[in-house]
């Protein structure tokens, strides 16, 4: 199977038929497609936010320069297999002294290409010698690196970010790579060099319709390649510029986005593995305060007792532990949102809404398991639904809580598992559902009932581990 369809097209596709290409860059993408340098995927997408590997970059550059690399062959690099689809272009580019490997004789074909490496590659491939009197905040001290960045920015192939950085070590996306390559090939697409000391003007814009927000801020006007931040607890990402378009993902407060094409009050952006349109009212050039706000959800309540066993009710155990957990978190300066703090029934969908409306950044649901009297142990569930960032965070949260809880109460470690429980599956926040133990197991149920504070403290420590992991 081919590693990436951006390298070897399987059909004639124009950018106008690809569902995820911003209109601003249709000309550049169509230009590369017309030259058989890039193409879309079989599912009709270009996947602009996917990262580019070094072997993919070498292949695209090779095609752009019409190097003799279509046939695989032996290379001088020990980690490039002779039958690799990219081997011919890698060796051809090396023969032309366009690309180099590492000191240990490897090429690192599957490593992601960085913005600095792309600057080197473009400068070498297209013999750029333009000079741009720039001094980015993160400009490498190495003179050759600085020269390459100066060349690509001076030639109008790319520029830095509005905050005066170039981010040389950031991995480059398919969209960024394609734009730079098109500009290098065709001067008509090049941009006017902008010095980082000359910030682009910003102005406020008024929202025509709020998008999934409980917080309104005075936004900045995004421009091409601008880094901005989400300022609301939960923000939907859509396939087009409006609420009538389908939801393709969601972002949370503090998420960094890179903006591109603006259409009315909507802007096309990329953030991690998510790309699409968001409303400009809920992004800002200023990173928002990330005060920790966590939703604690004691399972069941009211007329819903949950599991029953050994004279105990699940709804009472979850609430008891949750109230102690709330106190520990509050004492640590973490704001807590309780989906219920009394013996009250709350519908599953309302629990998620409560967390969202309160601006929570994390969601933890507490439960007790039930099965045979011999079943025992602790397990923590998360879901992989939503964005890749959310899934990764949910998994980490589950791991931290599970480890602390098992250590504290000495229970059997049943591990972290995935499941589509409604309170975590239909939740845009990093979320977990903790099965603290089995209420059907007399010893385990009585232990948790008599050690609610200890159980809560273990979960609290797991949450603190998670926030440290996040860097909050």
Beta strands, then each sheet from edge to edge (+ up, - down):
strand 1: 226-230
strand 2: 234-238
strand 3: 247-252
strand 4: 256-263
strand 5: 266-271
strand 6: 274-279
strand 7: 283-284
strand 8: 293-298
strand 9: 308-309
strand 10: 312-313
strand 11: 335-338
strand 12: 362-369
strand 13: 378-382
strand 14: 413-418
strand 15: 430-438
sheet 1: 6+ 5- 4+ 1- 7+
sheet 2: 2+ 3-
sheet 3: 11+ 8+ 12+ 15+ 13- 14-
sheet 4: 9+ 10-
end
